[in-house]
Amino acid sequence: MNPAEAYILNQSEPYKSILLHLQVIVETTVPSVELLYKYKIPFYYIESRPFCYLNASKGYVDLGFWNAGHLTKHLDQMTTAGRKVMKSLRYQSIEEIDEAILIEVLQEAYSVKDKKFF
C-alpha cells in the first residue's frame, strides 16, 4: 500500500468514506491521473504535474484544484478559503457530494491539461 492510500484508509469516519468515494470518482473520471503522496496528503498528478489533492482537515474533506484560476464551472460551489490560486470543493458528509457537479469540475480541470496554466 502506498502512503496516499494509507492516508485515506487511516482516516476516521466519515472522512474515510468521503475520501474513498472521491477517489473512485476522480480515478474513473480522469483515468490518466496518478495518485501520489505529496505535501503529506494524497495528490493526483497528470504527466508529472499536480492536478488535484484530497485533504481531511478541520471537520471536512477538501478536493482541491492546484491551479484553479482557469475554472469557470460551479464556482459558487467552490471555496478559496484565503488561498490565491487554489479552489476546492468541500464536503462534511458523503451525502453532500453532488457527483454531477464534481464530474463537471474534474472534466473542466482536465480539459485544460495541455494549456499553459496547467
C-alpha positions as CSV (number, residue, x, y, z in Angstrom):
1,M,0.0,0.0,0.0
2,N,1.4,3.4,-0.9
3,P,1.4,6.3,1.6
4,A,-1.5,8.1,-0.2
5,E,-3.7,5.0,0.2
6,A,-2.6,4.6,3.8
7,Y,-3.6,8.3,4.5
8,I,-7.1,7.6,3.1
9,L,-7.6,4.3,5.0
10,N,-6.3,5.7,8.3
11,Q,-8.8,8.5,8.5
12,S,-11.7,8.3,10.9
13,E,-15.3,8.2,9.7
14,P,-16.9,10.0,8.0
15,Y,-13.7,11.3,6.3
16,K,-12.5,7.9,5.2
17,S,-15.8,7.2,3.4
18,I,-15.8,10.6,1.8
19,L,-12.2,10.2,0.6
20,L,-12.8,6.7,-0.8
21,H,-15.8,8.0,-2.7
22,L,-13.9,11.0,-4.1
23,Q,-11.0,8.7,-5.0
24,V,-13.3,6.5,-7.1
25,I,-14.9,9.4,-8.9
26,V,-11.6,11.1,-9.6
27,E,-10.0,8.0,-10.9
28,T,-12.9,7.0,-13.1
29,T,-13.5,10.5,-14.5
30,V,-9.8,11.2,-15.2
31,P,-8.2,7.8,-15.8
32,S,-4.8,9.2,-16.6
33,V,-4.3,10.5,-13.0
34,E,-1.6,9.1,-10.8
35,L,-2.2,9.1,-7.0
36,L,1.0,10.1,-5.1
37,Y,1.7,11.3,-1.6
38,K,3.0,14.9,-1.7
39,Y,2.9,17.6,1.0
40,K,1.7,14.9,3.5
41,I,-1.6,14.4,1.6
42,P,-2.9,12.4,-1.4
43,F,-2.2,14.3,-4.6
44,Y,-3.2,13.4,-8.1
45,Y,-0.7,14.1,-10.9
46,I,-1.1,14.0,-14.6
47,E,2.1,13.8,-16.6
48,S,4.2,14.8,-13.6
49,R,2.1,17.9,-13.0
50,P,-0.1,18.4,-10.0
51,F,-3.8,18.1,-10.8
52,C,-5.8,18.0,-7.5
53,Y,-5.5,16.8,-4.0
54,L,-7.5,15.3,-1.1
55,N,-7.2,16.6,2.4
56,A,-9.1,15.7,5.5
57,S,-8.9,18.6,7.9
58,K,-10.9,20.6,10.4
59,G,-14.2,18.8,10.1
60,Y,-14.3,18.5,6.3
61,V,-12.6,17.0,3.3
62,D,-11.2,19.3,0.6
63,L,-10.9,18.2,-3.0
64,G,-8.6,21.0,-4.1
65,F,-7.5,22.0,-7.5
66,W,-3.9,23.0,-7.8
67,N,-4.1,25.8,-10.4
68,A,-7.8,26.7,-10.4
69,G,-7.7,30.2,-11.9
70,H,-8.9,28.8,-15.2
71,L,-12.0,27.0,-13.7
72,T,-15.3,28.6,-14.6
73,K,-17.9,26.0,-13.7
74,H,-19.7,25.7,-10.4
75,L,-17.6,28.4,-8.7
76,D,-20.5,29.0,-6.4
77,Q,-19.8,25.5,-5.0
78,M,-16.1,26.1,-4.5
79,T,-14.1,27.8,-1.8
80,T,-10.8,29.6,-1.9
81,A,-10.6,29.8,1.9
82,G,-8.0,32.6,1.8
83,R,-5.9,30.9,-1.0
84,K,-4.9,32.9,-4.0
85,V,-4.6,30.2,-6.6
86,M,-6.3,27.1,-5.3
87,K,-10.0,26.4,-5.1
88,S,-11.7,23.4,-3.6
89,L,-14.9,21.5,-3.3
90,R,-15.5,20.9,0.4
91,Y,-17.5,18.1,2.0
92,Q,-18.6,17.4,5.6
93,S,-20.5,14.2,4.7
94,I,-20.8,11.8,1.8
95,E,-24.4,13.0,1.2
96,E,-23.1,16.5,0.3
97,I,-21.2,15.2,-2.7
98,D,-23.1,16.1,-5.9
99,E,-21.5,13.8,-8.3
100,A,-22.7,15.7,-11.4
101,I,-21.0,18.9,-10.2
102,L,-17.9,17.1,-9.2
103,I,-17.6,15.3,-12.6
104,E,-18.1,18.6,-14.5
105,V,-15.4,20.3,-12.5
106,L,-13.0,17.4,-12.9
107,Q,-13.7,17.3,-16.7
108,E,-13.1,21.1,-17.0
109,A,-9.9,20.9,-15.0
110,Y,-8.7,18.0,-17.1
111,S,-9.7,19.7,-20.4
112,V,-7.0,22.4,-19.9
113,K,-4.2,20.0,-19.2
114,D,-2.4,21.0,-22.5
115,K,-2.7,24.7,-21.9
116,K,-0.1,26.9,-20.4
117,F,-1.7,27.4,-17.0
118,F,-1.9,23.7,-16.1
